[in-house]
């Protein structure tokens, strides 16, 4: 058996020492307020070499000597090459002399003993102990002595440090071309978040993780609440195979389906619209897209409806409509205690007309407007049902359904209007938790909330349902795990989220976030070193900083990965369906 190579000395070229370790404080002020975060950073001095310099520009881990066979593990955050002649150079030195000095510096990098690389590294708070044929890692918060030798961890050591041997690969470790293998079940069980600016690849990442989770755990069912309209395409192959879709819009043709969804440019280059339409039609053929609404059967009598309208409408407004409502009650043989759902079809149509007229007199943000709108929609839906047309399911029924054995393993709920999305998601989650608590259902349900800033904003209001969606999602994150109800969040604005909810996440992915305030919110919420979080500004699309308290071999160690391309998997699966 080949002996484990613990360190990588880059063919004898890597020589380094610890110069200092200090506290670094970073703060900023935004419209949300001021935030200050402190963290530890070590300054390493590394002998300059072209090959060493090249390698250190990628993510790397180093081991700082503690004593004997023990080493403290640090992660490199940033580097800066230095030359002795440059240290004292400033504008006070005449320009011609400066240029002459810089020319001398330029020519002497490879052969001079006056060059080095300043490396800033952050503690992982782990200690590595090296044995003859093995290494082990344990938590250690101690600080090494200045002057201690520093070694570069080998590819093999990094793999043993981070990856779970029989885990599921979620990406390639940048700098090592190694699969990062994690416990995907823990990522589901203990909740996860993905934070990145528009275009960073959040939906691509979540789609990949959803499909891998369903593949790894045959008991799991996933339901995605999609505001932007991205998952109908990203997970089209999975939807065709074992999924279904609910929408507040009628998606009864391939053209309507495509109009509702975001089609990535990179996918358009590889799959023609005609080919996509063939697969979408195959999905629609099975009647796999159904209507969903905020509606549930109202329990309102005609008297209650009249009194509510009389009280809420401004004096003198809607008088003619109120008279029509009174006439409807008295002339058609109904009593004041008749429920509005018990009206005859022609009278329901008259009541709908009355309500739609009255809605012109009140603010769209008022509770009475929402009540009239909800009742009107329900009565319209009831009429459609009597005509044998497709009727929308309500979120409570949807929660009942996903817990049944015959429900599909993947459900996408497309609701482009944020207010309706909040109302539907809130009612679904409340009902799901209620059923879990009262029936003892052990079905594993993963709830994915895309554009999470819409569901759990830091500032809430009753008028737009953000207060109830906040309470529901926070309850899911706090209580769901013991009932096998789990949650993933995705957002581009972490600073606008309910931090109480976000702190329930045990795994998270971070991509480019342009605002320093957002980056510091992450650093503060997850005890992440600010030097590491700053490195996310250099990430390209599909690259992520990943940290987990549960899913990786060592807990809370930030690593940089290149996520797999979900589109490639989608295209490959669609091709197989054609053959």
N, C-alpha and C positions, 0 to 999 in steps of 0.2 A: 504494500500500500504506500502510495506516494505521500511523503511528509507534507503537512500543511505549511504553506508559505504565509506567514502572519503579516509580514511587512513587504512593501514594494519600495526598494531603494532606487528605482529607475536606473538600473545598471551602475549602481554605486555613486550616482550623481546627487542623490537627495541628502542634504545635511541641514539640520535645523535645530534651533534652540528656542526655549520660551523666554521672551524678554520681560513680559509684564502681563498682569491681569488686572482689569479695572472695571468700574461700573460706568455704563453709558446711559445717559438720560435723554430721551427724545420727547418733544411735546409739540403740539400744534393746536390751533384754534379754528373751528369751523362754525357754521351757523348752528350746529347742534350743541356747541359748547367747547370747552377746552379739555384736552386729554393729554396725560403725561404717563410715559411708560419707561421704566428703568430695567436694564439687563446687563449681564456680565459679558465681557469680551476679552479675549486673550490676544496679545500681540506676539507673533512668532517672527523670528528672523531666519530666513532661508537663503542658503548660498545660491547665487544666481547661476542658472544654466538654461539654455534655450529649451531643452526637452522638459526640464522641471517647470519652467515658466508656462509652457504650453499646457502641461497636464493640470496645473493648479488653476487654470482658467475655467475648468469644469468642476462640478461639485465633487468634493473629496472629504474623507475623514482622516484625522491624524490621531496618533496615540502619544500622549505626553507622559514621560517616565515619572512614576511615582516612587516605587522602591522595588528592588528585586525583579520579580516577574510580573509586576502590576503596573498598569498604565491607565491613565484617564483619557476617555475618548472625547474628542472635539470635532466640530464640523466647520469646515472653512466657509467663511461668509464673503470675504473680498480680499483682493491682493493689490499690491502696488510695487513695481520694480523701482529701485533706487540706486543712484550712483553717488559716491562720496563727493565728487566735484559739484554735484547739483544741490547739495544740502544747503550751502550758504549763498547760492546764487539768487539775486533779486534785481530789481530795476535800478538800484544804485550803482551797479557795475555797468560801465559803458557797453553800448550795444555790440560794438566790434569785438570786445573782449568776451562778451557772453556767447556770441556766435562761435568764436574760436574755442571756447570751453565746451560748448555743445558738440562741436565737431569732434573734439578729442574724446568726449563721453561716448558719442556714437560709435567710434572706431574701437573702443576698448571694452565693450560689453562682454565679449567672449573670453578675453584673456586677462582682464583686470581682476585683482583681488579686492577692489574697492566697490564691487557691485553686490547687491543683495535684493531680496524680495521681502517686503513687509507683508505679513499675512495676518488678517484678523480672523480669529476662529472663536466659535461659541461653544460652551460646555454642553454636552448631552446629558451630563450627570450620571454617566455610566462608567464603571471600571472594568477593564479587561484583565483577566489573569491568564497567562500563557503557561501551558503544561507541555510535556514532550510531544504529544500527538493531538492536543485539543486546546481549545480556548473557551472560557466562559465569561459571561457578562453579568454584573450585578449593579444595583443602584449605588451611587457614591457621590456625595455633594462636596467632597473635599477639594481644596485648591492646591495645585502643584507649586513647587518652589521655582522662582526665577532661575534661569540658567539650565533647567532640565532639558534633556535631549528629547527631540521630537521625531517621530517616525510616521511614515505614510502607510495607512492601512492597505493591505492587498485586496484584490477583488474577492478572493475567497473569504477573507475575514469580514468584509462588508456584507457578503451574502449570509454568513452565519450570524452576524449582528442583527440583521433586519428581517430576512425572509423566513417564513414558516415553511418547513420542508415540503409538506403535503398541501400547501395552501393554493389559492387561485391567483393567477397572475393578473394584476390590474394595470400593469405598465412596465416600461423599461426604466431602470435607474439611470438617470443622466450621469455621464462620466464613467460608467462601468459596463453598459450594455448587458445588464443583468435583469432578469425578470424580478420584479418585486412581488412576492407571493404573500398573500394575507389570508386571514380567516374571514371569509366573506360573510359567513353567518353572524359573526360578531358585529360586522359593519351594519348589517340589517338590524340586528337585535338591539343595538345600543344607539341607533339613530346616526345620521350623517348629513353633512352640509357641503354644498359646492358654491364657492364664491368667486366670481370673476366678471370682468367688464364684458359688454356686448362684443361678440365675436371671439371670445376666448375658448369656446367649445364646450359650454356647460351641458347643453342638450345632447351633444355627441357623447360626452363622458357618461352622463346619467343613463342614456339609452344602452350603452355598452354594459354598464354595471347592472342595469335591470335585467338584460338578457342573460348575463352570467349568473345572476342570483337565481333566476327561474330555472336555469340549467342545473345549478348546483344543488338546489333544494326543491324537490318535486312536491313538497307540501305547501310551498309558498305561493301566494297570490298577490299580484301587484295592481294598484289602481293609481293612475296618474291624472292629476288635475292640471290641465294644460290651458293656459290663457293665450299664449303666443301662437299656438297652432304649429307645433314642431314635431310632436311625437307620433302623429298619424303617419308621417313619412319615415322618420328615423326607425320606427319599430313596425313598419308595414309587414315585413315577413313574419314577425312574431304574431301580429294581429291576424294575418291570414291563417296561420297555423293553429293558434289556440287563444285568440283574443276577440275582443269586441269593443265597440266605441259608442259613447253616448255624447250627444251634443245638444245645445240649445238652438242650433240652426239645423235646417233640414238638408242633409247631405245625401241626396238620393241619386246622384249621378257622379261619374268620375270627374267631370268638369267642376261641379259644385265642391266635391271633396278637395280637389287640387287648389281651387280658389281660396279655400279656408286654411290651407296649410302653407308653411314656409318651406320652399324648395331650395336647399343649399346650392350655391353656384357650382361647387365642386361635384355635386351629384348630377346636376344637369349636364355636365360635360361628359359623364360616363354612361348615363341611362337616358334614353330618349323619352319624351313625354308620352308618346304612343305606347311604349313598353310599360311605363308606369301605369297608364290608364288600363292596360290589360290586367295588371295585378290588382288595381283598385276595384275594377269591375268584378273580379273574382271574389274580392272581399265583400263587396256590396251585394253580390248575388245571394249570399247566405244570410241576408238581412241582419248584418252585424253592426249596423249603425242605427241607433235608436235615439229618440228624443228624450231629453231630461229637462226638468224645470224645477223651479223653487216651490211649485204648488203642492199643497196637501189639502184634503177635504176640509173646507171651512165649517165651523159650527156657529153660524151666525143666523139669527132669526131676522125676519123682515123688520120687526120692531127695533131690534138692536142696530140694524143697519140704518134705519131712518133716524134714530136718535143720535147715532155717531155723526152722520152727515149734517144733521141740523145743528149740532153743537160745534163742529169743526169748520163749517163753511162760514165765510164772513157774512155779516148782515146784508140781506138783499141779493146776494149772489146765489145762483142755482135754484131760484124759487120755482121756476117752471118745471125743472127736473124733479124737484121734491114733490111737487103736486102730481106729476106723472107716477112717481113711486107710490104715493098714497092711493091714487086711482087704481094702480095695479093690485094693491092689497085688497081694496074694498070691492072692486068690480069683478074680480076673477074668482071669488069664493075662498080666498085664503084668509087665515087669521094672522094676527100679529106674531104668533109663536111659530108660524111655519118657517122651517129652515129654508134658506135660499137655494139649497141644492135640490129641494123637493118640487121646485116649480116645473110646470110643463115646458116643453121645448120652445114653444112660441113666446112664452112669458120670460124664459131665460134670455131669449134674444132681445126682448124689450128691456130687461134689466141691464143687459150688457150695454145697450145703446144709451141708457140713462147714466150709467157709470162713466162711460167714455165721454159723455157731454160734461159731466161734473168735474172730470179730471182737468178740464180747461181752466177751472176757477181756482185751483190750488197749486202750490209750488211742487215741482217734481221731487224735491228733497224732503217733503213733509211725510210724516207717517201715514196720514189719511190718504195721500196720493198712492203710496205703496200698498195700502190696504185695498183701495179700489182697484188698482192695477192687478194685484194678486187675485182678487175675487173675479175680475173680468176674465183674466187668463184661465182661471179654473173653469168658469162656466163655458168658455169657448172650447176648452179641452173636453169638457163633458159632452158638449154637442158633437164634437168630432167623434167621440167614442160611440155615440148613438148612431152616427152615420157610418160606422165601421171603419173610420179612418184611424191612422196611427195615433195613439195617445201617449203623451210624455209621462215618463215615470218620475216620481218625486225622489229626493235624495234618501228619505227614510226607507222607501221600498228598495232602493239601490243597495243600501247597507244590508237589508234582509237578504237580498239576492246574492251578494258576493260571498256570504257565509254558507251558502248552500253548496252541496256536493256537485251539482250540475252547472255551476257558474264557470265562466272561462277563467284561465289563469292570469290573463292580462286584460285590464280594462283601462281605456283612455277616455277621460271625460273632458271634452273640448268646450270651454265656456269663455268666449272672447271678451264678454263684459265683466270687468272686475267685481262690480257689485253683486251680480248674479253668481259669479264664481265663489265669492265669500259666503253668500247665503247657502249655496248648494254644498260646498265643502264643509261648512259648519254643521249643517243639519245631518250630513252623512256621518261625520266623525262622532257627533253626539249620539246618534242612533247606534253606530258601530260599538262604541264603548258601553252603551247601555246593554246591548245584546251580549257583549262579552261578559259583562258583570253578572247579568241575570240568568243567562242560559249556560254559562260555563263553556262556551265554544272554544275549542283549542285550535281552530283554523288560524294559520299564520297569515296576516295581512300586512303588506307594505304600502303605506300611503305616501305618494310622491307629490310634493307641492312645488311646481315650477313657478318662477316669479314670486318667490315667497314674500317679498316686500308688500305684495298686495294682500296677503293673508294674515301676516303678523307685523303690521307697521308699529313703530314706536309711538305714534300718535293715532288715537282711535276716535271713532264717532259712531253714534247709534244710527245716524241717517244713512250711512253707506255700508252698514253691516260689518265694519272693521272691528267693532267691539266684540261682537259675538264670535267672529272667526278667530280673533286673538285668543279668546277664552278657550275655544274648542281645540285649537292647535296646541296651546300650552298644556291643556289637559292630556292630549294625546302623547306629547313628549314626556310629561311627568309620570303618567300612569300606564301608558300603553304597554310598556315592556312586560309587565307582569301578566297582561292579558293577551300577549302575543300579537299586539297591534303596534306597528313600527312606523317610523317616519323618516323621509329624506327631504331636505330643503335645497332649493337652488335659487340664487339671487345675484344681482349685480351691485346692490347697495346694502351692504351689511350695516352701515351706520344708521339706516332707517328701519332696522328690525327691532322687535321686542327682545332685548338682551336676556331677559329671564328665560325666554323660550330657547334662544340660541345656545345658552350655557348648558342645555341638556344634551347637546350633541357630543358624541365621543370620538367621531372620526370626521375629518373635513379636508376638502381640497381647496387650494387657493391659487388663483391665476392672477393675471395683471389687474390691478386696481389703481387707476391713475391718481386718486386722491390720497394724500398722506393720512388724512383723518380716518378713512376706511381701513387703511393698513394698520394703523395704531389700534383701532377698535378690535381687530383680529388679534393683534399681539396681546392686548390687555385681556380680552375675553378668554383666550386659550393659553395664557402664560407662554407666549411664543417670543423668542428673542427678536428684537427689532432689526438687528443686522441681517438675520435670515429673511425676515419678511420683506426687507428692502430689495432682496435679490429677485423677488417675484416680478419687479418692474422690467427685468430683462427677458422674461419668459415669452416664448412664441406660442401661437395657437396650438392647443393640444398638450402643452407642457404645464405641469402642476406641481405645487408644493403640497405634499400630502403628510398629514399627521394623524395618528390614532392613539387613543388611550387603551384600545382593546384589540384591534385587528392585526397589529404587527408583532413581531417576536419580542422586541423591546418597546416599551410604552413611551409615547410622547417624544419620539425622535423625528424631527422634520426631515423629509427627504424630497428630492426633486425627481419627477418622473415624466416620461413621455407616454401619454395614454394611448391605447390602441385606437385605431380609426374605425368607429362604428360603421361608417359608410361602406368600407371595404367588405365588412361582414354582411351588411345588407345586400350589396350588389351580388356577392357570391351566392347568397341564399336565394335571391330572386332568379339568378341564372339556373340554379338547380331546379327551381320550380318550373322553369320553361322546358327543361329536358325530360 
